[in-house]
């Protein structure tokens, strides 16, 4: 399968990308703009939320990457 090219440059992404609001079970979280150690870029979210399991409430750790497809291969300026 052919790889998809990244539609934005690294400079354009870092200059114009904004944090993304994510909601999990009514808990608002913000995914921040990030360049990952792999060379890809996108957004990263780390947080906690309380979720129901039967009649109990459990605290969960949330870790989420939103990676721009093709960003790892985007040229470095």
Beta strands, then each sheet from edge to edge (+ up, - down):
strand 1: 20-24
strand 2: 27-35
strand 3: 41-53
strand 4: 56-67
sheet 1: 1+ 2- 3+ 4-
end
